[in-house]
Amino acid sequence: MWNYEKRLQYPVNITTPNAKLAKIIMSQYGGPDGEMGASMRYLSQRYAMPYKQCQATLTDIGTEELAHLEIVATIVHQLTRNLTAEQLEAEGFAPYYVDHTTGIWPQAAGGIPFNACEFQSKGDPITDLYEDMAAEQKARTTYDNILRLIKDPDVCDPIRFLREREIVHFQRFGEALRITQDNLDSRNIYAFNPAFDKMGGDCPCRK
């Protein structure tokens, strides 16, 4: 289904390790608005999407989020590479180090582990696409916050790239939403529940 290229979508070349920064950026690996949740969200939602063009959008973006996951993991790895246990402790990385050494493991900046409750696949295309647009904005905001905290240009460069892609994804999901709405009955702004929108007495909710 996919062809894997053994190179990052965007290069990461960090010259100065800094575990404090790694702890912050880790949130975009396995945090509530991170790349892991994004990928699982879109690659799961595509099965309920009835329109092939929108299915392709979900597949394309879900696949790209896997590439972004790889970029974030590389940033975290390079920020903690070759640091001693004493250095990691001094930079606030000791709790993570105890459980994972410097291996890559999905968690939020606050230490909360990733779980599947952090993404949604509702099975209704309209619901899912609004979820996706909101998710891209939340991810963009997280990258904004990271850029406010971090000044190392080696780190900021790939983070800016990732932020820009969130904006593009938001726009593409907006296009998918318009396509989906154009295919719906004009009386029904939702997807597959026209009976619930009837004003007459035959609506199931009135029985």
C-alpha positions as CSV (number, residue, x, y, z in Angstrom):
1,M,0.0,0.0,0.0
2,W,2.8,2.4,0.8
3,N,6.4,2.8,-0.3
4,Y,8.8,3.7,2.5
5,E,11.6,6.1,1.6
6,K,14.5,5.7,4.1
7,R,14.9,9.5,4.6
8,L,12.9,12.0,6.7
9,Q,10.3,14.1,5.0
10,Y,12.2,17.1,6.4
11,P,15.8,16.9,7.7
12,V,16.7,17.1,11.4
13,N,20.3,18.0,12.3
14,I,20.5,19.1,16.0
15,T,24.0,19.9,17.1
16,T,23.3,20.7,20.8
17,P,21.5,18.0,22.9
18,N,19.0,19.4,25.4
19,A,16.8,17.0,27.3
20,K,14.6,19.9,28.6
21,L,13.5,20.5,25.0
22,A,13.0,16.8,24.3
23,K,10.6,16.6,27.2
24,I,8.5,19.4,25.6
25,I,8.6,18.1,22.1
26,M,7.7,14.6,23.1
27,S,4.1,15.8,23.4
28,Q,3.9,15.9,19.6
29,Y,4.9,12.3,19.5
30,G,2.3,10.9,21.9
31,G,0.5,13.8,23.4
32,P,-3.3,14.6,23.1
33,D,-2.8,16.5,19.9
34,G,0.3,14.7,18.6
35,E,1.2,13.0,15.4
36,M,0.5,9.5,16.6
37,G,-3.1,10.3,17.4
38,A,-3.5,12.2,14.1
39,S,-2.3,9.3,12.0
40,M,-4.5,6.7,13.8
41,R,-7.5,9.1,13.5
42,Y,-7.3,9.6,9.8
43,L,-6.3,6.1,8.8
44,S,-9.2,4.7,10.8
45,Q,-11.8,7.3,9.7
46,R,-11.3,6.6,6.0
47,Y,-13.3,3.4,6.1
48,A,-16.5,5.3,7.0
49,M,-16.0,7.9,4.3
50,P,-18.3,7.2,1.3
51,Y,-16.5,9.5,-1.2
52,K,-13.3,8.3,-2.9
53,Q,-11.7,11.7,-3.1
54,C,-12.2,12.3,0.6
55,Q,-11.0,8.8,1.3
56,A,-7.8,9.7,-0.6
57,T,-7.4,12.8,1.5
58,L,-7.7,10.9,4.8
59,T,-5.2,8.3,3.5
60,D,-2.7,10.9,2.2
61,I,-2.8,12.9,5.4
62,G,-2.8,9.9,7.7
63,T,0.3,8.6,5.9
64,E,2.0,12.0,6.1
65,E,1.3,12.0,9.8
66,L,3.4,8.8,10.1
67,A,6.2,10.7,8.5
68,H,5.8,13.6,11.0
69,L,5.8,11.0,13.8
70,E,9.2,10.0,12.5
71,I,10.5,13.6,12.4
72,V,9.4,14.2,16.0
73,A,11.0,11.0,17.2
74,T,14.2,12.0,15.5
75,I,14.2,15.4,17.2
76,V,13.7,13.8,20.6
77,H,16.4,11.2,19.9
78,Q,18.9,13.8,18.8
79,L,18.1,16.1,21.8
80,T,18.9,13.2,24.2
81,R,21.7,11.5,22.3
82,N,24.9,10.8,24.2
83,L,23.8,12.6,27.4
84,T,24.8,11.0,30.7
85,A,22.3,10.0,33.3
86,E,23.6,12.9,35.4
87,Q,23.0,15.4,32.6
88,L,19.5,14.0,31.9
89,E,18.6,14.3,35.6
90,A,19.9,17.9,35.7
91,E,17.6,18.7,32.8
92,G,14.5,17.2,34.3
93,F,14.5,14.0,32.2
94,A,15.1,11.6,35.1
95,P,11.5,10.3,35.5
96,Y,11.4,9.4,31.8
97,Y,14.9,7.9,31.9
98,V,14.0,5.5,34.7
99,D,11.2,3.9,32.7
100,H,12.6,4.2,29.1
101,T,16.3,5.3,29.3
102,T,16.3,7.5,26.2
103,G,14.2,5.2,24.0
104,I,11.3,6.8,22.2
105,W,8.0,6.2,23.9
106,P,4.7,8.0,23.3
107,Q,3.6,10.4,26.1
108,A,2.5,14.0,26.6
109,A,4.8,16.7,27.9
110,G,3.2,16.2,31.3
111,G,4.1,12.5,31.3
112,I,0.7,11.1,30.5
113,P,1.0,8.1,28.3
114,F,-0.7,7.9,24.9
115,N,-4.0,6.1,24.6
116,A,-6.6,5.6,21.9
117,C,-9.1,7.9,23.7
118,E,-7.0,10.8,22.4
119,F,-8.4,10.4,18.9
120,Q,-11.9,9.9,17.5
121,S,-13.4,7.8,14.7
122,K,-17.2,8.4,14.9
123,G,-18.3,6.8,11.6
124,D,-20.2,9.9,10.5
125,P,-18.2,11.8,7.7
126,I,-19.4,15.3,8.8
127,T,-18.6,14.6,12.4
128,D,-15.2,13.1,11.6
129,L,-14.2,16.0,9.3
130,Y,-15.0,18.6,11.8
131,E,-13.0,16.6,14.3
132,D,-10.1,16.5,11.9
133,M,-10.2,20.3,11.2
134,A,-10.2,20.9,15.0
135,A,-7.4,18.4,15.5
136,E,-5.2,20.2,12.9
137,Q,-5.8,23.5,14.6
138,K,-4.9,22.1,18.0
139,A,-1.7,20.6,16.7
140,R,-0.8,23.9,15.1
141,T,-1.4,25.6,18.4
142,T,0.9,23.1,20.1
143,Y,3.6,23.8,17.6
144,D,3.0,27.6,18.2
145,N,3.6,27.0,21.9
146,I,6.7,25.0,21.3
147,L,8.1,27.7,19.1
148,R,7.4,30.3,21.9
149,L,9.5,28.2,24.3
150,I,12.4,27.1,22.1
151,K,15.0,29.3,20.5
152,D,17.5,26.7,19.2
153,P,17.4,27.2,15.4
154,D,18.3,23.5,14.7
155,V,15.1,22.6,16.6
156,C,12.9,25.4,15.4
157,D,13.5,24.7,11.7
158,P,11.8,21.3,11.5
159,I,9.1,22.4,14.0
160,R,8.2,25.3,11.7
161,F,7.9,22.8,8.8
162,L,5.6,20.6,10.9
163,R,3.5,23.6,11.9
164,E,3.1,24.6,8.2
165,R,1.9,21.2,7.3
166,E,-0.9,21.4,10.0
167,I,-2.2,24.5,8.2
168,V,-2.2,22.7,4.9
169,H,-4.0,19.7,6.4
170,F,-6.6,22.0,7.9
171,Q,-7.3,23.4,4.4
172,R,-7.5,20.0,2.8
173,F,-10.0,18.8,5.4
174,G,-12.0,21.9,4.7
175,E,-12.1,20.9,1.0
176,A,-13.2,17.4,2.0
177,L,-15.9,18.8,4.1
178,R,-17.3,20.9,1.2
179,I,-17.2,17.8,-1.1
180,T,-19.1,15.8,1.5
181,Q,-21.7,18.5,2.1
182,D,-22.2,19.0,-1.7
183,N,-23.2,15.3,-1.9
184,L,-25.8,15.5,0.9
185,D,-29.5,16.3,0.6
186,S,-30.0,20.0,0.9
187,R,-32.4,19.5,3.8
188,N,-29.9,17.4,5.7
189,I,-26.7,19.0,6.9
190,Y,-25.6,15.8,8.5
191,A,-24.7,12.6,6.7
192,F,-26.9,9.5,7.1
193,N,-29.7,10.4,9.5
194,P,-32.4,12.3,7.5
195,A,-35.2,10.7,9.5
196,F,-34.1,12.5,12.6
197,D,-34.3,15.9,10.8
198,K,-37.9,15.6,9.7
199,M,-40.3,18.1,11.4
200,G,-43.3,15.9,10.9
201,G,-44.8,13.4,13.3
202,D,-43.2,10.4,11.7
203,C,-39.8,11.2,13.2
204,P,-38.7,8.2,15.4
205,C,-37.8,10.5,18.2
206,R,-41.5,11.6,18.4
207,K,-42.7,8.1,19.0
